[in-house]
Structures are given as structure tokens and as C-alpha cells.
Amino acid sequence: GLKDYVIIKLAKSRLVTLQTMKSLEDKLPDKIFKRIHRSYIVNLDKLEAIVGNTVEIKEGEQQVKLPIGKNYKEELIALINENKL
């Protein structure tokens, strides 16, 4: 997220949209996407691991580490345990 602009990474491209992270979060299905930081929403299918205060996701063939915000970590771990992701 960049103020009121959001960068959406797709498999082979990216989009820049004029909206807030909150408005995007509200539009996305919460069973598939989860906010992990004030600047990041991830597809739960891409989630590989949680290591400390970071999430490892698969982006193509690469592993990418993203920070987990302290306000989001507990809920993310509960969701993972509840759904056995």
C-alpha cells in the first residue's frame, strides 16, 4: 500500500489501483486473502511458513519474506490452526 494507492501483484504482472488497503481488504474473500500487515494482504494458498515475525510466501518459483504486523499475527496463527493450513 502506498497511501491511497495499492499495488496488486499478479502471477505475471502488477496493477496499481487508487483505493485504500481497507477498501481492498473488504472486497476480497476473507477465506482466501488475509491482511498480515498494514501494507500487505496475502493469498493464503501462497503461504509457505511463518518464521518469527515474517511470513514466507511463494511468488512464482521464489520464496518471499513479508513482515507480519503485531496486530495481525495472533489472528493469522489462529486462522492457520483452525483451518490446518
Sequence and secondary structure as in RCSB ss.txt:
>XXXX:A:sequence
GLKDYVIIKLAKSRLVTLQTMKSLEDKLPDKIFKRIHRSYIVNLDKLEAIVGNTVEIKEGEQQVKLPIGKNYKEE
LIALINENKL
>XXXX:A:secstr
 BTTEEEEE SS EEEEES HHHHHHHS TTTEEEEETTEEEEGGGEEEEETTEEEEEETTEEEEEE  HHHHHH
HHHHHHHHT 
